[in-house]
Amino acid sequence: MENIRVRFAPSPTGYLHVGGLRTALYNYLFARKNNGKFILRIEDTDRSRYVEGAVENLIASLKWCGLNYDEGPDIGGAYGPYMQSQRIDIYQKYAQELISKGYAYYCFCTPERLEALRKEQQLQKLPQAKYDKHCLHLSKSEIEEKLNSKIPYVIRLNVEPNQKIIFDDAIRGTVEFDSNNIDDQILIKSDGYPTYHMANVVDDHLMKISHVIRGEEWLSSTPKHILLYNYFNWEKPIFAHLPLLLNPDRSKLSKRQGDVAVEDYRAKGYMKEALINFVALLGWNAGDDKEFYYMDELIEKFSLERVNKSGAVFDIDKLNWLNAEHLRKKPDDEILSMLKDYIKTTEFADKNFSDSFLLNIIHAMKERVSFVHEFVNNCKYFYEEPKDYELKSVEKNWKDDTPELMKKLVERFSLLNNPKKEDFEYALNKIAEEHNISKGKLIHPLRLAVSGQSTGPGIFDILFILGKDEVIKRINIALEKIPQLL
């Protein structure tokens, strides 16, 4: 394919929804696969929904995810400006062209008349409320008089009745609409700003967009856009409408049922590689069972032909699994850098942990965590002595003879010189042999004494990471504190 140009065109109404991220990602993958251009355009003409700072937030989220665009509001390009609010004169010009051709018309109807019309159509049980073309029949002199009198107006699309509007969708195949079911859509609002439909078509044409890849919710708007392309006598892009994102109960994905913003997932510690991998699989697959992808692999494999028609279920468990897999496959030095950044946000920020100490924690915990923050939050005992002790384990593992056995361990550990984990293990085994007891009678209370918990990585890994002096100190503290819990 030649001259591939696609765009992601969000409205700055707050955060970047994961559905928006998927749309941006599929556009990005399609462009990169076909040596095309990926454009960011901000559709900010609905001033009532504009949120301050949302544009900067959208750009930051896209860049964090690695979706670097070739043209956009902050980097420019040959077809700018890329903020629709800076293109108002362009839309006005093309609206006037439509009026001159009879494909659009001024509408001066008041909100009261439109509301009365809507109620009347409801009483008639019509399938949908539609404008009745009242102002289409105004004479030239009536229109001039109303314009000169500064009566508020909108500009509407003149949809001709009894037409079949047919187009091919790259995902859904042939789609057909009846123009009798299409309203005379407002193109220019009373404040002079265009609606989505007008600005979208004009910009896609002027920016030479070859493929419009967007969510299924825009499918019903496409016949209006097709009419505009026809009325302007412009070449139409190829359309591709992506399936809905669904909750596990198959309702539409919404904030009511959990996080839907990219920013939320970033704040919770999800890695961009995992989020991109997960979102790519929401409605697309390469035709095999592969689920783990890096971005370059997604670019290589992606095609619109493999996008599904049916809705895609957002499975948080799968995202968690992918996050764990991507984390485990990262080199230790990368994880170390991420861990050090996370520690700066915790109560341990002022402590000076060595790289070798943190790398040992990473080695011990790597198969047990799904997020970087779990290298701290799931094993705080590496960073500070236990504040309390797991009561069930105390009751189960701290027996009458335990204090004496722990003292024996302290004696034996004291004799060790710069011990490795094998040295700790050998010392413990010798005491078990000497007292003719199972190793478990030592390991379980020892784990409790040094970590406060009954689970975690191997006990000898913990002892080695903490070091001899810290281990002995913690056993002695436990010998004082734990009896008070019984």
N, C-alpha and C positions, 0 to 999 in steps of 0.2 A: 504494500500500500504506500502511496506517495502523499506527501503534504498532509500528514496526519496532524490535526490540531484539536485538542480536547480541552475542556475547562471544568474547573470546580468553582461554582458560583454561589457561595453561602450568603445568607442574610445575617447581619451582625446583631443578633437578638439575644446574645448571651454566650453560652459555651459551645464547644464543638461536640455535637451528638455523635455517638459511635456510628449511627447510620450515615451521618455526614462524612465521617472518617472513611467508611467503606466506599462511599461514592468517590471521594477524593482518591482513595487508594486504587480503585479499579481504573479511574481515568489515568492516574500516574502510571500504573503497570502497562496499560494499553499503549500509552504514548512511548514509554521507554522500550517496550517490545518492538514497536514499529518505527523506531527512530523518529518519533514525532515530537511535538511541543505540548507541554502541560501548562495551562494558563490558570492563574487565580484571578477571579473577578468578584468584587464585592457588590452584592445587590442590596443597596442601602436606600432604596427609594420609598420604603414604607417607614416614614419618619416616626410614626406612632409606636413602632416596635423597636426602634433603634436603642441599643444599650451602649452607654459610654464605655470605651475600653475594649469592646467586643472584637473589633477588627484586629487590634494588637494581640488579643488573646487567641484568635483564630490562627493568625500567622505564627505565633509562638508554638501552638499545638502542632501545626503542620510540620514546622521545622524540627520540633522535638522528635516527631515520628519519622523523619527522614524523607518527607515528601517535598522535595525542593522543586519549585516551579520555575519555568523558564521566563515567564512574563507575569507581572503583577503590580499591585499598587505601590509597593515599597522598592521595586527594582526596575519598573518601567518596561518598555517594549515598544514595538512599532505600531501597536494598535490601541494605545492608551487614549485617555485615562482609563484606569481599571476600577474606578469607583463610579457606580452609576449616577450618584448624586452630582458628579462633575460632568455629566453628559446630557443634562436636561435639554439643552438647545437642539441636540441631535434628534431626540425623540419627538420634540415639537415639530421639527422640520418634516419628519416622516409621517407624523400624524396628519399634517396639512396635506401631504401628498395623497394620503388615503381619502381624505375628505374631498379633494378635487376630483378624484376618480369615482366617487360615490361608494367607496368601500368602508367609509366611516362617516359619522355624523355627530353634530353637537346635540347634547341632551341637557335641557334646562329643568327637568322635573325635580320638584322639591322632595326632600326626604319623606314628607307627609304623604305625598301622592304615591311614592314608591312603596311605602308601608301599607297604604290602603290597597294598592294593587296586589301586594303579596298576600294580604288577608283574604281578598276576594278569590284569588287563585287557590288558596287553601280550602275555602268553603266549597269550591267547585271540585275539590279533591284531584287537582291536576298533579301529575307525577313530580313536577318541579316548578318552582317559581321562575318566571322569565319576564324580562322586560317586554312591553307590548308594542315597541317601535313607535310610540306616540310622537316623539320629536323628529322621527325620520321624515314626517310629512309636513314639517314646517316649511313655509315658503322662504325664498332668499331674503325678502324684505323683513319677514318676521325674525329670522335669524340675526340679520344685521341690527335690527332694533334692540333685540335682547343683548347682543354683544356690546352695543354702544351704551346700553343702560347698566352695564357691568353686572348683569344677572349671573350668578354662579352657574357653571356648567361643567359637564364632563364630556369626553369624546368617546363614543361607543363604536365597536366593530359592527358593521352591517352584515349579519350572517344571512345569506340567501337561503330560502327554504328548499326542501325536497332535494337536497344534494347528498350523495354518498361520499364520505370522506374516508379514503382508504390509504393506508401506508404500511410499509414493511418495517417491523421492529426486529432488530438483530437478535433479540432474546425470545420474543413472543410470536414471531412470524407475522402473518398478515392480520392487521387490526382494522376494523371498519366501524365508523360512526355515522349516525343520521343527523344531518344539520338541523332537523326539526327539534332535536333535543339539546341544541347548543344555544345558549343565551347570547344576546348582543353584549358581549363582554366590554366593560369599561377599559379603555386603552390609556387615557390620560385623566387623572383625577382632578377634582375641583381646585386642588392646591398647585396644579401644574405639573405634578410629578407623574411619571408613567406607572402603570401597574406592571406586575411581573411579566405578563404576557407580551406587552408591547416592547419593554426594554430588553427582555430575553431574546426575542427574535431579531430585533435590530442589532443588538450587540453580537449575537452569534454570527450573523451575516457579515457585519463589518470586521469582525475579528477572525473571519475565515475559519470558523469552527467546522470541522469535517464530521465529527461524531458527537452527538449529545447523549452522554451516559449519565442517567439520573435515576432517582427512586421511582418506584411504582406509583406513588401518590400523584405524580405529574402526568400519568398516562391519560387521564380524562381531560387534561388541558391541551394535549398534543393536537387534537383536531383544530382548535382555535389557532394554534401556531402554524399548522399546515395551511389554513386559510390565509393567514398573513403572508406566508411565503408565496402563495399563489397570487394574492392581490398585488404584491410587490414585483412579481415575476422573478423571484430569486430562486437559486438552486437550493434545494432542501438538504440538510445534513442527514446522516444516518442516525436513527434513534435507537436507543437501547435502554429499556426500563428494568431496573433491578428489583428483585423480589423484596417484600417487606421483611423487616426484622421482627421476630416474635419472642414473647416470653415463653417459658416452658409450658404454660397452659394454653399456648397458641394465641393469646391476646397480643395486640400490637405492643411492641416494646415501648415502655414509657417510664418516666421518673417515679411514678407511683409505686412501681414494683422493684425499684433498685436503682443503682447508679447507671446513668446513660451518657455521662460526659467524659470525654477523654481526660480532662483535668482531674476528675475523681479517681480514675484508675491510676494515673501518674502519681497522685498524692498518696495512694494506698501502696505504692511500691511496685506496681506492675512495670515490667521492662518494655520498652518500645518494640523490641524485636518480637516479644511474645504477643503483644497487643496487635501488631501488624499481621503476624502469622495467623492469629485467631480470627481477626476481622476478614482476612482474605478468604477464609474457608466458610464464611457466612453467605452461602449462596453460590459458591464456585468450588469445583474440584478439578484436578488434572486427569480424572478418569482412572485413578488408582487408589490405593489405600493409604498413601503417604499423607502424613499430617504435620510433620515438622518441616518448616521451610525458613530459609533466610531470604532476605529481599531479592538478592540476585537470582535465586532459584524461582521465586514467584514471577519475576520479570520474564524469565526464560519460558516458563510453562503457561503463562496467562493467555486466555483467549475468551472473547465474548461468547463463542459457541458453547463453552463449558459452564456458562452461568445458568443456574436453574430458574424456572418460572415460579416454583412454589416458594412460600415463605421460609425463612431460615431461622431456626431456634437458637437463641442466645443462651448457651450453656456455660454458666460460670465455672463449673467444675472442670470443663475442658480448658478454659482460659487459665485456671490455676495450674493444671497439669502442664500446659505449654510453658507457663512462666518458670516452673520448676525445671523443665527440660532445657530451656534456653539458659537458665542460670547455671545449671550443672555443666553445660558445654562451654561456658566462658572460661578463658584462662584464669588461673588463680590471681595473677597480678591485676587483672581487670576487676575481679571481685574484691580484691584488697582495696583498690581505689574507691570503689563504690561503698564498701564497708566503712572506710575511714570517713567518707563524706557523711554517711548516716550517723556514725558515732558523734559527729559534731553537733547533731540535733538532739542528742540524748543527755541524760544526767551525768554521763561519763565524758562529756566534752572536754573537761579540764584535765583528765587523766592522760598520761603519756604512755600509750601502749606501743611496744615495738612492732615492727613489721613482721618479724619472725613469730612473735606471740600470736598476732592476728592470723597469720598464715596457718599456724597450727590449729587454730579454731576453725578456719575454713576447711582444712583437710578433715577434721573430725566431724563437722556438721554438714558437709556439702550434700550428702545423700539424704539428709533429714530435714531440709528446708525447701521452701518454695519461693521465698522472698529474701532479699538482702537483709531486711530488718529482723528476720528471724535468727540471723547469726548473732544477734544481741538478745532479742526479746524471748527467744526460746531457751536461752542458756545464760542468763544473767550471772550465774554462779562463776563464770569465767572472769567476769569483770569486777565482782564484789563478793564478799562472803555471804552465805545465806542469811536472809533476814528471818526466815522461819523454816519449819521442817514439815514435810508432807505427813499429815497425821496418820493416814492409813498405813503408810510405810513404817512409821514409828511403832504403831501398835503391832504390826506384823513382824518387823525385823529387829527391833531393839529388845533383846531378851535379858534375863538376869545376868548372864555371863558376858554379855556384849561389852560392857565397860572394860573388863579385864582384857578381853581380846583386842579391843581398840588400843589399849595401853601397850600391849605386846607389839602391835603394828608400829606404834610411835617409836618404840625402842629400836625395832629392826630398821625402820625407815631412816632413823637418825644416823645409822652407821653407813648409809649409802653416800657415795661421793658423785655429785653431778649425775644423778640416775636417769637412765632412759626408761621407757615404759616396760621393757623386758626386765629391768632390775626391780621395779616395783612388783611386777608379777612374780618374779622368783622369790622375793621376800615374803609375799603373801602366801604363796604355795608352801613355803617351808614352815610357816606358822600353822597352816592347816594340817600339814603332816604331823608336826610335833604334838598337836592337840587332838589328833585323830578326828577331825571334823571336816565337813564338806567346805569347799571354797566359798559356797554361797553364804555360809554363816558369817563370813568375813566381808564378802563383796557387797552384800545388800546394805548392812549398816554403815560400811565405809562410804558407799555412794551417797547415802543419806547424810552422813556427817560432812562431806566435802561439798555437796551440791544442794542439799535440802530436798532433793527429788528422788523418785524411784526409777526414773527412765532417763535416757540420754545416750550419748555415744559410749563406747567401751570405757569401763572404769579406769583402765590403765592409760588410755589416751587422756582422760581428764587429769589423772595424777601427774602425768608427764608435763601437760600444758601448764598446770598450776605451779609445779615445782615442789621440791621437797619441803622447803621451809613453810610455804603457804599451806600445804597439805597437813603438816604436823600442827600448825596453828589452828586450822579448822577442826581437826579431830579433837583437840583439847577444848575448844569452844563448845563443840557438840557434847562432849562429856559433861560439861557444866549445864547446858541448856536443855538437852533432850530429857533427862530424868524428870524435869519439872513438868513435862507434858504428859507423863504417865500417871 
